[in-house]
Amino acid sequence: MQSIFLVEDDAKLAGLLTSYLNRNGFQVHVVDDFRQVLDDFLKVGADLVLMDVNLPQFDGYYWCRQIRTHSICPILFISARDSGMDQVMALEHGADDYITKPFQYEVVLAKVRSQLRRAYGTYAAAQQELKVRNGPMVLYPERFVLEHHDLTVELTQKEAVLVEALMSKAGRVVSRERLLDLMWEDQHFIDDNTLNVYITRVRRKLKDLDAEELLETVRGAGYRLLDLGANAKEDFQ
């Protein structure tokens, strides 16, 4: 029986969701101490997380980031916040989907089953975590975590895409146009300065890893991450 980790501070809704999911063959663990969400998750080891945004202590985005440092299990947000920005923030912090309240329980069930099939079903990829390496630097793109020697930083989804593009082409220049293509489907709505903002953020993360000097700006061409050896050979062409 697959298990679901439910982080919802509305006790009535949590009870209704639990009953519905139980009837459809799932074991549900409901969080009751919102100060210990990560510890609770690590003890339970659930297959999927259902997470509200508005929570006591810390919001759902915070706990999503914390869980992502330990697990690549599907995370679905369920929230009354229905703005596009809230949904973007959820995905940026590592979520796989976003369901707005009020919702139909059938929709929640369908999305839960879909995410579980994708993660663990017959056609799921082998459950070996993806890694992108550049010498001692390792990116975990599914968890948005970057390591360099014994130091670790968390990335947003866009930062992870940017870092993966640079690491996979380590030693070579990646053009601004290519990075924009990878990070945003439609460049027409993206201000040219937006990429500069993300480059600055990535530089700060690299500084936290004592690796700020590895990222170079190639004037008029783009950006280059120094090749530290044994870099990944993923093809972004």
matplotlib code that plots the C-alpha trace (Angstrom):
import matplotlib.pyplot as plt

x = [0.0, 1.4, 1.7, 0.8, 2.2, -0.4, 0.6, -2.7, -3.6, -7.4, -8.3, -11.7, -10.2, -7.4, -9.9, -12.0, -9.0, -7.6, -10.9, -11.2, -7.7, -8.0, -11.1, -9.1, -6.3, -3.8, -2.2, -2.2, 0.0, -1.4, 1.1, 0.0, 3.1, 3.9, 7.3, 8.6, 7.4, 10.8, 11.5, 8.1, 8.5, 11.9, 10.4, 7.4, 9.2, 6.0, 5.7, 4.0, 3.5, 0.3, 1.2, -0.8, 0.9, -0.4, 0.9, 1.8, 5.4, 6.8, 4.9, 4.7, 7.3, 9.9, 9.0, 9.0, 12.6, 13.5, 12.0, 13.7, 17.1, 16.3, 13.8, 12.7, 9.2, 6.3, 5.1, 1.7, 0.5, -3.1, -3.9, -6.6, -4.0, -4.9, -2.6, -0.2, 2.7, 1.9, 1.9, 5.2, 6.7, 5.6, 7.3, 10.4, 10.7, 10.5, 6.8, 5.5, 2.0, -0.4, -4.1, -6.2, -9.0, -11.9, -11.2, -13.0, -11.6, -11.6, -9.2, -6.8, -7.0, -6.3, -3.3, -2.0, -2.2, -0.6, 2.4, 2.8, 2.7, 5.3, 7.6, 7.2, 5.1, 6.0, 7.3, 9.1, 12.8, 15.1, 15.1, 18.7, 19.0, 20.2, 23.5, 25.5, 29.2, 32.0, 34.9, 34.2, 31.0, 27.8, 24.3, 21.2, 18.7, 15.7, 16.3, 17.8, 20.9, 24.4, 27.5, 31.2, 33.5, 31.9, 29.7, 26.0, 23.5, 19.9, 18.8, 15.5, 14.2, 15.4, 18.8, 19.1, 18.3, 21.0, 23.6, 22.9, 23.3, 26.6, 27.9, 27.0, 29.0, 31.9, 34.8, 32.7, 30.8, 27.0, 25.3, 22.8, 20.3, 20.7, 20.3, 17.1, 15.8, 16.4, 15.0, 11.9, 9.8, 8.9, 11.7, 9.4, 8.0, 11.3, 13.3, 17.0, 18.0, 16.2, 19.0, 21.5, 19.5, 19.7, 23.4, 23.9, 22.0, 24.0, 27.2, 26.1, 25.4, 28.8, 30.3, 28.7, 30.5, 33.8, 33.6, 32.6, 35.6, 34.5, 31.8, 33.2, 31.4, 32.6, 31.8, 29.6, 29.2, 27.7, 29.0, 31.4, 31.9, 35.5, 36.0, 37.1, 37.3, 34.9, 32.1, 28.8, 28.2, 24.5, 23.5, 21.6, 21.6]
y = [0.0, 3.3, 6.1, 9.8, 12.4, 15.1, 18.5, 20.4, 22.5, 22.5, 19.5, 19.0, 19.0, 16.8, 14.3, 14.3, 13.9, 11.1, 9.2, 9.6, 8.5, 5.6, 4.3, 4.4, 2.3, 4.7, 4.9, 8.5, 10.1, 13.4, 15.9, 17.2, 19.0, 21.7, 22.5, 19.0, 18.5, 17.3, 15.0, 13.5, 13.0, 11.3, 8.9, 8.0, 7.7, 8.4, 7.9, 11.3, 14.5, 16.7, 20.1, 23.2, 26.6, 28.5, 26.6, 27.5, 28.2, 28.0, 28.0, 25.1, 26.5, 26.2, 22.6, 21.7, 22.9, 21.0, 17.7, 18.2, 18.1, 14.5, 13.1, 13.2, 11.9, 13.7, 16.8, 18.3, 21.6, 22.0, 25.6, 28.3, 30.7, 30.6, 33.3, 32.3, 33.6, 31.2, 28.3, 29.5, 29.8, 26.2, 24.8, 26.9, 25.5, 21.9, 20.9, 18.7, 20.0, 22.6, 22.1, 25.1, 24.9, 24.3, 21.1, 17.9, 14.9, 13.0, 15.5, 15.2, 11.4, 11.5, 13.8, 11.7, 8.5, 10.3, 11.4, 8.0, 6.3, 8.7, 8.2, 4.5, 2.9, 0.5, 3.2, 5.2, 5.7, 3.6, 4.9, 6.0, 9.7, 11.9, 13.6, 16.1, 16.2, 18.6, 17.3, 17.7, 19.7, 17.6, 18.9, 16.9, 18.4, 16.6, 18.0, 21.3, 20.7, 21.7, 20.3, 21.2, 19.2, 19.1, 22.2, 22.2, 24.8, 24.7, 26.1, 27.2, 25.4, 28.1, 28.3, 24.5, 24.6, 27.4, 25.5, 22.2, 23.9, 25.4, 22.2, 20.0, 22.3, 22.9, 24.5, 25.8, 29.0, 28.8, 31.7, 34.0, 33.0, 29.3, 29.8, 31.9, 29.1, 26.5, 28.5, 30.0, 28.6, 32.0, 34.6, 37.4, 38.0, 37.9, 41.1, 40.7, 41.7, 38.7, 36.4, 38.8, 38.5, 34.7, 34.7, 37.0, 34.6, 31.6, 33.5, 34.0, 30.3, 29.4, 31.9, 29.9, 26.8, 28.7, 28.3, 31.8, 32.1, 29.1, 31.0, 33.4, 36.0, 35.9, 39.4, 39.4, 35.6, 34.3, 32.4, 29.6, 27.3, 26.1, 22.4, 20.7, 17.3, 14.3, 16.6, 15.3, 14.8, 15.5, 17.0, 20.3, 20.7]
z = [0.0, -1.0, 1.6, 1.5, 3.8, 4.4, 5.7, 6.2, 9.2, 8.6, 10.7, 9.0, 5.5, 6.6, 8.0, 4.8, 2.6, 4.7, 4.6, 0.9, 0.2, 2.6, 0.8, -2.5, -1.2, 0.3, 3.7, 4.9, 7.6, 8.8, 10.4, 13.8, 14.9, 12.3, 14.0, 13.1, 9.6, 8.2, 11.1, 10.8, 7.0, 7.5, 10.1, 7.8, 4.5, 2.4, -1.3, -2.0, -0.1, -0.1, 1.2, 2.1, 1.6, 4.7, 7.7, 11.3, 12.0, 8.5, 5.2, 2.8, 0.5, 3.3, 4.1, 0.5, 0.2, 3.3, 2.1, -1.3, 0.3, 1.4, -1.1, -4.8, -4.0, -5.7, -3.8, -4.6, -3.2, -2.2, -1.4, -1.5, -3.0, -6.6, -8.2, -10.9, -8.8, -6.0, -8.4, -9.9, -6.4, -5.6, -8.7, -8.1, -4.6, -5.8, -6.1, -8.9, -9.1, -7.6, -6.8, -5.8, -3.2, -3.3, -5.3, -6.2, -4.4, -7.7, -9.1, -6.2, -6.5, -10.2, -9.7, -6.9, -9.0, -12.0, -10.0, -8.4, -11.8, -13.1, -10.1, -9.4, -12.1, -14.8, -17.1, -14.5, -14.9, -12.8, -9.3, -9.4, -8.6, -11.4, -10.8, -12.9, -12.1, -12.8, -10.8, -7.1, -7.9, -8.0, -8.9, -7.9, -10.4, -9.0, -5.5, -6.5, -4.4, -5.4, -3.6, -3.8, -1.7, 1.8, 1.3, 0.1, -1.0, -2.1, -5.4, -6.8, -9.9, -12.3, -10.6, -11.0, -14.7, -15.1, -13.1, -15.0, -18.3, -17.3, -15.6, -18.6, -20.9, -18.4, -20.0, -22.9, -23.3, -23.1, -24.8, -23.1, -25.8, -25.0, -21.3, -21.9, -24.1, -21.4, -18.5, -20.2, -23.0, -24.4, -24.2, -25.6, -22.1, -20.3, -19.7, -20.7, -17.2, -15.7, -16.7, -15.1, -11.8, -11.9, -12.8, -9.7, -7.5, -8.8, -8.1, -4.5, -4.1, -5.6, -3.1, -0.3, -1.8, -2.0, -5.8, -7.0, -9.2, -11.3, -13.1, -15.8, -17.9, -21.5, -22.7, -25.8, -25.8, -22.6, -19.5, -18.8, -15.8, -15.5, -16.3, -13.1, -14.8, -15.1, -16.2, -17.4, -21.1, -21.3, -24.6, -24.5, -28.3]

ax = plt.figure().add_subplot(projection="3d")
ax.plot(x, y, z, "-o")
ax.set_aspect("equal")
plt.show()
